[in-house]
């Protein structure tokens, strides 16, 4: 907050680019919430956790270097994990649909993470988060304001907790982290989200993961950790 109001200090062009990134972030959120609704917390978050594999794919042309054998191994391990997590390859099944939405949300988030790496040089984390949230409001506000008028006070309280603490604060800290570490390294920590989600769902709702799902989750999280370890040893470009 030492930099002043987040809506000040940026050029119109920089603000516009951040708003566009916010629109993309809104699409990511919609895909992620649909993944949770269709497949449940475990499947949805495991699908999203594959986004570091998309970071690798997108960073190849940016780094202008050939993929290593380790990169290919990470992607293969993620694919194996996703195959194990899916109970059945049936598009009529909620788990399969939820996993697909989760993978889509992960792909979009990879683009967002890399764009924030670039845009972070032009704006502070608070400014980046602020203008991206403005973009989200612009694109989602027209569709949500009618329903918001009928929500009870308790729902507004939960939404405030989800929006302020679990989203705005967490996302601002994530942008701040991208100023000092690579997107692939930050992904190692973010990929632990399925671990937290599965643990909380187990404790709160009694939904324990199957052995196959647990093995698939270990493959995905292990692939992310492997990717972060490899890339932390690479020289910066």
C-alpha positions in Angstrom: 0.0 0.0 0.0 3.1 2.3 0.2 2.7 3.0 -3.5 -0.6 4.8 -3.1 -4.0 4.1 -4.6 -3.7 1.1 -7.0 -5.7 2.9 -9.7 -3.1 5.6 -10.0 0.4 5.7 -11.4 -0.2 3.6 -14.6 -0.5 4.6 -18.2 -3.8 4.0 -20.0 -2.1 1.4 -22.2 -0.7 -0.6 -19.2 -4.1 -0.4 -17.4 -5.9 -1.7 -20.6 -3.5 -4.6 -20.9 -4.1 -5.6 -17.3 -7.9 -5.3 -17.9 -7.6 -7.7 -20.8 -5.6 -10.1 -18.5 -8.5 -9.8 -16.0 -11.0 -10.9 -18.7 -8.9 -14.0 -19.2 -8.7 -14.5 -15.5 -12.5 -14.4 -15.4 -12.7 -17.2 -17.9 -10.3 -19.2 -15.8 -12.4 -18.7 -12.7 -15.5 -19.8 -14.5 -13.8 -22.9 -15.9 -12.4 -23.7 -12.4 -15.8 -23.3 -10.6 -17.4 -25.5 -13.3 -14.7 -28.1 -12.6 -15.4 -28.1 -8.9 -19.2 -28.2 -9.5 -19.0 -31.1 -12.0 -16.2 -33.2 -10.6 -15.8 -32.3 -7.0 -12.9 -30.6 -5.2 -10.4 -33.4 -5.6 -10.9 -33.9 -9.4 -11.3 -30.2 -10.2 -8.2 -29.1 -8.4 -6.1 -32.0 -9.7 -7.1 -31.0 -13.2 -6.1 -27.4 -12.5 -2.8 -28.6 -11.0 -1.6 -29.7 -14.5 -1.1 -26.0 -15.4 2.7 -26.2 -14.9 2.8 -28.6 -17.9 1.2 -25.8 -20.0 3.7 -23.3 -18.6 6.5 -25.6 -19.9 4.8 -25.8 -23.3 4.4 -22.0 -23.5 7.9 -21.2 -22.2 9.6 -23.3 -25.0 9.0 -20.7 -27.7 9.6 -17.9 -25.3 13.0 -19.3 -24.2 13.8 -20.2 -27.9 15.4 -23.4 -26.9 14.7 -27.1 -27.5 12.7 -29.0 -24.8 14.8 -31.2 -22.7 14.2 -34.8 -21.9 13.2 -33.8 -18.4 10.6 -31.4 -19.8 9.1 -34.2 -21.8 9.2 -36.5 -18.7 7.2 -33.9 -16.7 4.5 -33.6 -19.3 4.3 -37.4 -19.7 4.0 -37.8 -15.9 1.2 -35.2 -15.8 -0.6 -37.1 -18.5 -0.3 -40.3 -16.6 -1.6 -38.6 -13.5 -4.6 -37.2 -15.3 -5.4 -40.6 -16.7 -5.3 -42.2 -13.3 -7.4 -39.4 -11.7 -10.2 -39.9 -14.3 -12.6 -42.6 -13.0 -13.9 -43.4 -16.5 -13.5 -41.7 -19.9 -17.2 -40.9 -20.2 -18.3 -37.4 -21.1 -21.6 -38.1 -19.4 -19.8 -38.7 -16.1 -19.4 -35.7 -13.9 -15.9 -36.5 -12.9 -14.6 -36.7 -16.5 -16.4 -33.4 -17.3 -15.0 -31.8 -14.1 -11.5 -32.9 -15.0 -11.8 -31.5 -18.5 -12.9 -28.1 -17.1 -10.1 -28.3 -14.6 -7.5 -28.9 -17.3 -8.9 -26.0 -19.3 -8.7 -23.7 -16.3 -5.1 -24.8 -15.8 -4.2 -24.0 -19.4 -5.7 -20.6 -19.1 -3.9 -20.0 -15.8 -0.6 -20.8 -17.5 -1.1 -18.0 -19.9 -2.1 -15.7 -17.0 1.0 -16.6 -15.0 3.3 -15.9 -17.9 1.5 -12.6 -18.8 1.8 -11.5 -15.1 5.5 -12.2 -15.3 5.7 -9.6 -18.1 3.1 -7.2 -16.9 4.6 -7.3 -13.4 7.5 -5.1 -14.6 5.1 -2.3 -15.4 2.8 -2.4 -12.3 3.0 -3.2 -8.6 1.3 -6.5 -7.5 -1.5 -4.4 -6.0 -2.0 -2.4 -9.2 -1.9 -5.6 -11.3 -4.5 -7.3 -9.1 -6.7 -4.2 -9.0 -6.9 -3.6 -12.7 -7.4 -7.3 -13.4 -10.3 -7.4 -11.0 -11.7 -4.4 -12.8 -11.6 -6.4 -16.0 -13.4 -9.3 -14.2 -16.1 -6.9 -13.0 -16.6 -5.5 -16.5 -17.1 -8.9 -18.1 -19.1 -10.6 -15.3 -21.0 -7.8 -13.7 -23.7 -7.5 -16.4 -24.5 -11.2 -15.9 -24.4 -11.3 -12.1 -25.9 -8.2 -10.8 -29.5 -9.4 -10.9 -28.8 -12.6 -9.0 -26.6 -10.6 -6.5 -29.6 -8.6 -5.4 -31.4 -11.7 -4.1 -28.6 -13.2 -2.1 -29.1 -13.4 1.6 -26.6 -11.7 4.0 -25.0 -14.9 5.0 -24.1 -15.7 1.3 -22.6 -12.2 1.0 -20.4 -13.0 4.0 -19.1 -16.2 2.5 -18.6 -14.5 -0.9 -16.6 -11.7 0.8 -14.4 -14.3 2.5 -13.9 -16.1 -0.7 -13.3 -13.0 -2.8 -11.2 -10.9 -0.4 -9.1 -13.5 1.5 -9.0 -16.6 -0.7 -8.9 -14.7 -4.1 -7.8 -11.1 -4.0 -5.2 -11.4 -1.3 -3.9 -14.7 -2.5 -3.7 -13.5 -6.1 -1.9 -10.3 -5.2 0.7 -12.4 -3.3 1.0 -14.7 -6.3 1.7 -11.7 -8.6 4.3 -10.5 -6.0 6.0 -13.8 -6.1 6.3 -13.7 -9.9 8.4 -10.6 -9.6 11.2 -12.7 -8.0 10.7 -16.3 -9.2 9.9 -18.0 -12.5 6.3 -19.0 -13.2 7.3 -22.6 -13.2 8.8 -22.3 -9.7 5.8 -20.6 -8.3 3.7 -23.4 -9.9 5.4 -25.9 -7.5 3.7 -24.3 -4.5 0.4 -23.7 -6.3 0.2 -27.3 -7.3 -0.1 -28.3 -3.7 -3.7 -26.9 -3.8 -5.1 -30.4 -4.6 -3.4 -31.7 -1.5 -5.1 -29.1 0.7 -8.4 -29.5 -1.1 -8.5 -33.3 -0.8 -7.4 -33.1 2.9 -10.1 -30.6 3.8 -12.8 -32.5 1.8 -11.7 -35.6 3.7 -12.0 -34.0 7.1 -15.1 -31.8 6.5 -17.2 -33.9 4.2 -15.8 -37.4 4.6 -15.0 -37.8 0.9 -11.8 -39.9 0.9 -9.9 -40.3 -2.4 -9.6 -43.7 -4.1 -6.2 -45.3 -4.3 -6.1 -44.7 -8.1 -6.9 -41.0 -7.6 -4.3 -40.7 -4.9 -1.6 -42.3 -7.2 -2.6 -39.9 -10.0 -2.4 -37.0 -7.6 1.1 -38.0 -6.5 2.1 -38.2 -10.2 0.8 -34.7 -10.9 2.3 -33.0 -7.8 5.5 -34.9 -8.3 5.8 -33.8 -11.9 5.3 -30.2 -10.8 8.0 -30.5 -8.1 10.3 -32.1 -10.6 9.7 -29.3 -13.1 10.4 -26.6 -10.5 13.6 -28.4 -9.4 14.9 -28.6 -12.9 14.1 -25.0 -13.8 15.6 -23.6 -10.6 18.9 -25.0 -11.7 18.8 -23.5 -15.2 20.6 -20.2 -15.9 18.3 -17.2 -16.3 17.7 -15.9 -19.8 
